[in-house]
C-alpha cells in the first residue's frame, strides 16, 4: 500500500452503519453492492476523494490480528509487483468496535466496469478466433499468471479478478494474500476466512477441503486450468479453445484438455454451491432459532 489512503475511517463508518442496518433488517436498499465474492462483499463507497470499491472482510478479533493481516497484505502486494503483476491500488481501513473486535475494509479505486476481463471479452464476442485484440487480452492474463504463480506466491487467475485500465492489465483480488512459507505452509489466516461457515463445518473444511483449494493457487498448471474452467461460469465457453492453446504454450509437458477443464469447473461449482447453501441454512438458524444477527452479507442465487 504505497500512498496514503484517500478514504478516512470517518467516511467508512456511515457505510458500516448501513451494513449493520441491512444485517439486522434484511433491507439492503441503502447499499449499492458491486459484487459478491465467495467470502467478501464489495460495496460502493462515495468519498470526498471520489468513488471507491470497499471490500468488507470477516470480523477480526482484535488490533493485533489486523496488524498481522496488514503486514501480510503489504508483503503480498510487493510480491505481485516483483512478479510484474500490477495489483489495483489497495488500502486497509479498520473500524474498532466497542467489544474490542475490528471491522476491516479493503478499499480500492472504483474502476470502469467495462475494463473487467469478462466484460472486455464479452465485448469482443463477435470477433473471430485468432483476432489480435482477443489474443492480446488472453496472452496478458496467461503471461501474468505464469510469471507470478510459484510455491511461495499464489494467484487466483479467474477472469473476474483481472481488469484492464486502458491497455494495462491489473489484478483485483488481494483480500486473501496467498503466500506460503519455505515449507509450503500457507501464511494466510485461514480461520478468519472460515468464520463465515457454520461452526460445525469449520474444522472439516479446514482439514479436508481448504488445503486443496489453496494448493491450486500455487500450482501453475492448476491455476491455468482454473482460468480456463472459469470461462464456463462467465458464459465465454466459445473462447475455451483459444485460451487452452495459449495456456498450453507454457505447459508443454502436461497440456490441458477441454474435458479436464470442464470437469474442474463442474467440481468447483458444486463445492462452492454447497458451501453457500450451508451458509444460507446457518443464517436461517441464527436468525430464526437463536435470534441473533447474522454477521455476513450473502449473495442471492449465483449462476454458475
Secondary structure, 3 states (H helix, E strand, C coil): CCCCCCCCHHHHHHHHHHHHHHHHHCCCCCCCEEEECCCCEEEEEEECCEEEEEEECCCECCHHHHHHHHHHHHHHHHHHHHCCCCECCEEEEEEECCCCCEEEEEEEECCCHHHEHHHHHHHCCCCCCCCHHHHHHHHHHHHHHHHHCCCCECCCCCHHHEEEECCEEEECCCCCCCEECCCCCECCCHHHHHCCCCHHHHHHHHHHHHHHHHHHCCCHHHHHHHHHHHHHHCCCHHHHHHHHHHHHCCCCCCCCCHHHHHHHHHHHHHHHHHHHHHHHHHHHHHHHHCCCCCCCCCCCCCCC
